Amino acid sequence: MNPFRFSTQPLDTAALQREMRDVTCGGFAAFEGWVRNHNEGLEVTRLEYETFAELAEKEGARIVEEARAKFGVTRAACVHRVGSLALSDVAVWVGVSAAHRDEAFRACRYIIDEVKHRVPIWKKEHYVNGDSGWVNCERCAMPAAHTHEHEHEHEHHDEHTPLRTPDYSRQIALREVGAEGQARLRGASVLVVGAGGLGVPVLQYLAGAGVGRLSIVDADRLEPSNLHRQTWYALADCGREKSALAAERVRALNPEVRVDAHALRLDTGNADRLAAGHDLILDCSDNFTTKFLLNDLALRTRKPVLFASVYQYEGQLQVVRGDDATACLRCVWPEATRDGLVGNCAEAGVLGPVPGVFGSLQALEALKMLLRLPGLHPGEMLIFDLVSLNTQRLRARRAPDCEAHRRSGQPVATSAAGDLEVQFGSLAEAHAAGFIFVDVRDSRERADEPLQWPAMNLPMSKLLTEAATLDADLRYLLVCATGKRSAAAASLLRSQGFSECRSLRGGIKGLKAIA
Amino acid sequence: MSERTIRVQYYALLREQAGRSDETLTTGARDARELYAELSQRYPFTLPAEMLRVAINAEFGEWSQPLKAGDAVVFIPPVAGG
């Protein structure tokens, strides 16, 4: 007998009970749900039940199986009526037999509670006054999608009880999703690196879709300048850790999702630990360091990484499968690619919906990957210019000389930034060590906070075109506000043959901190 | 040297510096590197070719790849905003 089924005929409870008999069982517990004659002052004359049978049967069978496994009972079954029912008819029957009564009671209770929450069944009530209305009563999780205005108080549902699960019926209705696809999403674990402009829509849609587990990595705290594009958050949240905020929002949207928040920056020391146990990684970060780290991780662990990046009014989307045959980020981008050279959201500006569009595309591609639907090919890059609305899908080939592919399988080399950066207590100290200063800040920054020591001015935007004015044999110390841009600049200059240049660790801010 | 008509698209910083998303132009450039050098005379591009990728007819290509009449050439800098 199918452990969960629907019946269009009145239930023969005596026959159902006989099916539960077993000589090893010392107890039998049953629950019957009946059609009642009233609902919040309205007299009910009869009821109709409808269901989405294919999904409902699978979910129901899963619940009965869960109860058997959880409580160790011998037999368990649940039958639900569909069609037209009269008052006092049995609408649902649950029966459990077990060696001892305790398990039987508990399993019975579990089954009816879970069925009411998880199985999609709709009820149409007919009232004495001739009205009728669809009441989504069994699935209390979803507000009734119908037209009647009465507020129904259901005895089986205290409306102040927090709802435990959203209703996925609108996506399950898609032929390509179905109950099987929903189960796949429920079983999936996704690591989301970055909870900003891209991460917000990604997390919203993945949580909404019912992806079983989401882990969020973000070291930043919310700033007022984030809000125009990170509209999930509130002004009052500024100063709080984004990872924790995002986790809170995910839980509020869908309490079914298991969510972990990590308030830290992804690095070579923690990347493997954070990625462990996840099926898919989404790069929603805003820097190349993280992107290349995730690229290496994909190659090392064969976990697919879906990358997205935006710039002003456009963006790029790319999937790296991590195998030897398809292109990775390093097959596409030159070794010289560094942060600080082509601008980020802070420097170049960005219109709020741009990361919204790309984060949504990223969520869409992620769901398609989990549902095994066609999408972006491994290595392929989607470029979308939201001004001209031009889209391009560019195929990339695995580069035969790709360093990252060559390294894959090897432990990650620690960053070469060790000797690239040097720390000094003051510029005088650095000068005494024989360094010539190169200020890579822009003219406005220089005016706001002069360096207090003679320096060459070479803003990032001119670094590449004017590098020829530098002398490869001299010891240059590159300086910026925090040490981030200067490190990128130093690293780039080194790749151009300026082997003696270094970056001031911590930048001007660092000097002040030491002073 | 024969002139060819080529469609060019610019992205990110290049779009900003060129002041346009795309254009169709006639050039004597034999390959993508020459084309970029030619365009660098016309527009204030700050990124050297080494920092970019070029795609020809929807496929990432080499800078030395010969250009044919009617080719669609895309210059793309890496972007990292999020």
Interface residues (C-beta under 8 A of the other chain):
Chain A: G194 G196 G197 L198 G199 C284 S285 D286 N287 F288 K291 A308 S309 V310 Y311 Q312 E314 G315 Q316 A327 V332 W333 P334 A336 T337 D339 L341 V342 G343 N344 C345 A348 V350 P355 M381 I383 D385 V387 S388 N390 Q392 R393 L394 R395 A396 R397 S461 K462 L464 T465
Chain B: Q9 Y11 A12 L13 R15 E16 S21 D22 T46 L47 P48 E50 M51 L52 R53 A55 A58 E59 F60 V74 I76 P77 P78 V79 A80 G81 G82
